[in-house]
Amino acid sequence: MKKTIAPFILLILALVVASCHTRYVITDITRTRIVVDERYDAHPDAAAETFVKPYQHEVDSLMMPVVGQVSLYMRAHRPESELSNLLADILLWSGKAYNESPDFSVYNMGGIRAALAKGPVTLGNVNDVAPFDNKIFFLSLTGDKILELFSQIAKRGGEGVSHGVELEISRDGKLIKARLNGEEVDTNKSYRVATLDYLASGNDGLSAFNYKSDVRSPQGADDNVRVLIANYFRDNSGKGLVVDGKVEGRIKVVN
């Protein structure tokens, strides 16, 4: 009996494996943000609503306050994007609260976990974009290490960098040209950089940060990056401004 069953089982397994093969392959993926709200719940569960209601009120009181407005839909993508540019600029803007004047800033694409829809921005939206407990971090690097850092950014196909950074990279991830605030990088000069504490430890392939000096790593609750992002939106809202983001050629992929 065993001799007749075993070949039969092997035959079935072979057919199953063969049926999994296909000539079709994924050639492209697109995505957008879909707001999930009551429109997608035509038949609400009354018992579930009763259970959730007291918790929903508490969560909404924390996450629903509006801190500002954005003028367009923004998501993160390489080599640069409206959202990654904005977040890097916010790090630079935050320097004044610490009496710091960074030459530029770096915000990693991998740390941006959501998009921003056009219109009101709530604290919950900010939390979705920056859900980690990353703190702002200030450090100094010599010019040769700045070029090394830019080469590592090129290898990754781009990261969030602040206004004033101009990088040209090849399609295979090589740094071709780098300028900072309109000038060539001086290898003998020291530059001040604002970034996240996560990146300052050399993570995400940006090991040039391991050569940092004159570090400043504030660790208070208000030093969390998402708090600084919310502060930026509040500051603009108080001035009657809608926050904008632009792709302006900070990182260009060239042949």
Residue, then its C-alpha position, 0 to 999 in steps of 0.5 A: m500500500k505504501k508503495t502505491i500511495a507515495p508516487f501518487i502524492l508526489l505526482i499531486l505535489a508536482l502538479v501543484v508546483a507546476s501550476c504556480h508558475t506563470r509568465y506574468v510579472i509585475t512591471d509597475i506599482t502605483r499607490t495613493r492615499i485612501v482615507v478610510d472613514e464612515r463612507y466605507d461602513a454602510h452597516p455599522d455594528a452598534a455593539a462595536e461602536t458602543f465599545v469603541k466610543p469612549y476610547q475614540h473620544e480620547v484618541d480623537s482629542l489627541m490626534m484630531p487637532v489641526v496644526g496646519q494646511v498643505s497645498l498639495y498631496m505629498r508622498a516620499h519617493r527617490p531621488e527627491s520628493e515634495l515630502s522628503n524635501l519639506l521634512a529636511d527643510i523642517l529640520l533646518w528650520s528647527g535649528k534656530a530653536y537650539n541656537e544652531s545654524p546648520d549648513f544643511s540637513v538629511y532626513n531618511m526616506g525610510g523614516i517617512r511612513a505616510a503621505l500628507a493629503k492636500g488640506p488640513v493636517t492633524l496631529g494624527n497625520v504628523n504622527d503617521v508621517a513620523p511615527f518613531d521616537n527619533k530626536i533631532f541631532f546636530l553634528s559636524l563633519t569635515g568636507d571630505k566626509i560630507l562628500e563621502l556622505f553625499s556618495q552614500i546618499a547617491k548609492r541609495g538613490g537619494e534621501g531627503v536633503s534640505h534646500g541648498v544641496e545640489l547633487e547629481i548622481s548616476r543611474d547606478g548610484k554614483l556621485i557625479k557632482a555636489r554643491l552646497n549652498g552654491e559652492e563646491v564642498d571644501t574638503n578642509k572645512s567643517y560643516r554643521v549638519a542637522t539630522l535624526d539621531y537614528l541616522a547620526s549613528g550611521n544607520d541606513g547606509l550613511s556610515a559617514f556620520n560615524y565620523k561626526s564631532d561636536v555633537r548635540s543630541p537633545q533628548g527631551a520629549d519636545d525634541n522628537v521630530r514629530v513635535l518639531i514637524a507639528n511646530y513648523f505647521r503651527d508656525n506657518s498656520g499662525k502666519g496664515l500660510v499654507v505649507d508647500g513642498k517642491v521638487e526643485g532638483r536637489i538630487k538629479v539622476v543624470n546619464 
